[in-house]
Amino acid sequence: MSIWTDLTPLSFSVSYVDAGGVPTRTLRAGDGTPVVFLHGTSGHLEAFTRNIAAHAEHYAVHAIDMLGHGYTGSVDKPSEIPGYVRHLLDYFDAAGIEKAHIVGESLGGWVGARTAADHPDRVASLQLLCAGGTVANPEVMARIDASTRQAVATDDIELTRERLRLLMADPVNATEELVEVRHRIYHEPAFVAGIDNLLSLQKMEIRRRNLLTVEQMRRITQPTLIVWGRKNPFGDVPEAQAMHAAIAGSQLELLDDTGHWPQHEQAAIYNPLSLEFLAKVGA
């Protein structure tokens, strides 16, 4: 499988949008109610190429590079959750989105959850795919920080390959095409220059003041789907269960043989699950 073969069945565009002064890379496809896909730490919109075509049959899909990630611009300060939320809302405004279904993986779920809690009028529903932000595990934080920095600091593509494979239960899903896409991003001068800011949430003091609290999750009243891999290397199943308990009426789905990218590794399961959830929510 290839990114191009995943996207070939549909008409799509990749462009840059001025989101509050930040040039923001976005892939758009389909028509209808907006569904916005948000990736994880040091990720990029290609995390969702196995999902875009299926969702674009029914919705207006927006997959973006988040603030300071991929080819999107950044601001010269540590990247914290309120800044990511502000950038997302600036993108909504620039793209003419009044309200959207948010699908967030890892960091993207963290940002999506805070947006849903703090700006409920902008979020129609929420999907949390191995979402981060509820715990501060020093071992996991150190692994994310070190593996990312090592891959960015040297031109050895094997380090990028290892970083991507960390996300997968089956390393075959870290395709060479994805490795090359990420390696190119990791070595863009702007990305290299901003790596300290991008990884700021892996510092304990900064992470703690940004954590999703139970009180914040209880404020999420939108329909919420939580999808978790039983082999997620960056978060154990009890984290998903705690989110499920805190978000009233949420739906929890645990996927076997799945790591940190359930939407990618188990696209054949995730896509119908997501579309069924969105259909129940209603456009």
C-alpha positions, 0 to 999 in steps of 0.5 A: 500500500502507498499514500498515493494509492490510498488517496487516488480514488478521490479528488483532494487538494494540499495547500497552505492556510494562514491560521492566525499568521501561521502558514498551515499545511492542510489536505482537504477532500470531500464535502459536507460537515467538516471532520478535522484530523489531528496527528501526534507529537512530531507527526504530520497529516500523512498519519491519516492517509488510510482514513481520508478517502473513506471519510471524504465520501460523506464529509468535508475532510481536513487533515492538518499539520499542527502548530510547529509540526510537519510543514506548518509554521511555529511560534518561538516559544514552548508549544503548550496545549493552549497554543495548539488549541488557539492555532486549531481555532485560527485554522477553523476561522481561516477555513470557514469552519464554524463547528467540526467533528475532531479526530485526534490521535495522541497529542491531537486527541489531547488538543481535541479534548481541551478544545471540546472542553473549553470551546464546546460551540466549535466541536460537534463530536470527538474521537480520541485515538490513543490520546495523550495528556492524562498522565505524566509517565517519565519513562514514556516522556524520555522515550519520546524525547530521546527517540525524536531528538536522535532522529532529528539530530542525524541524517541516518534514516534508520533512526527515523525508521526506528522512531516510526516503528515505535508507534506500531504493533507490527513494524510493517505498518511503518512503511518505507514511504512514511519513513521517507516522508518523516525523515524529510520533515525531520530535517527541514531547517525550521523543524530542526530549529524548533525541536526544543519547543516542539518537545516541551510537553515531554518536560515534567514541569510543563507537562504537568501544568497542561495535563487534562484533568478529570474536571476538564474531561467531565466538561466534555459533553459532545459524543465521544469515541475512544479508540485504544490499541492494547499494544500502545507503547505510550499508554496503557489500557487503564488510561483509556478506561479512565478517560471513558469513566470521566467523559459521560456517555463516551464509547470505548473500543479496544483493538488487539494487535494495535499500537499507537496509530489505530487509525493506520494499523487497523484502518479496516476496523477503524474506518467503519467504526468511525463512520458508524459513530459519526452517522449516529452523531448526525451531521 
